[in-house]
Amino acid sequence: MSKLFCVLCILILLLSACGAPQSWEEEQVTVMNQPLLSDEVNVNWTLEDDQASTTGEKLIRLEIEKKNGERIDQFEINHEKLLHLIIISRDLSYFNHVHPEYKGNGVFEIRNVFPMGGDYRLIADFKPSNASAMTKTTWLKVEGDQVQPVPVVVDDNFVKVVDGKQVLLSIDKLAAKEEITMKFTITDAVTGEPIIDLEPYLGAIGHVVILSEDGEKYVHVHAEEGQGSGPEASFETTLPRSGIYKIWGQFQRDHQVFTVSYVINVP
Ligand SMILES: [Cu+2]
């Protein structure tokens, strides 16, 4: 009888020991409302043919949810938009930076005309409420005629001309894992006069996107604050490893965004 009593006591002790901390932990989670981490957020990407379109547009849809399948429905404006979407072809020849429309319940949609079939890198930047800004990427396969990929060729001349603007890119040092400064100098391609009437684009003097040649490393670039309206625009960043990268700089003038790109080789 006393043996049975002892066994019962041990069982009760064990059960209470197991049960107590669990309910305490559950309580802590509800009380603290911890910020959401990027690892806990998932994006379902889909691509549909737009039947109504005559230009071959496709509808890109992002459904943003927690790993447990619960939709995230509150987002904060980040660089003037709820979500930034970058679309880049596998060969890096096609680049587009767009802002999908928020449909509610974690769904963003936008139509896009893809110039050819093949694989595309899609990169979404957004900030759910109660979370840090995060980046989610995917590869999407687009049906349609494939064309010969354009080779990625490292530039030896960092002066480019686009829409009547001449843009010089200078980088203080070509090195991985170190802070580098990229400076764009913009002049009129015909007269050579400095361009001093750039307009703010997404709340800054410009916007820069960098992607590694294999499409795997995407780099956020932040414009240095308090810059004027040209002719110079500086950006600081750190490249994660050696290799070939493509850089797209975007600026705005006369309500028009222009994009200039360069290919660099980081030793
Ligand atoms: Cu954007």
Residues whose N, C-alpha, C, O or C-beta is under 5 A from the ligand:
A	BS01	CU	H84 V98
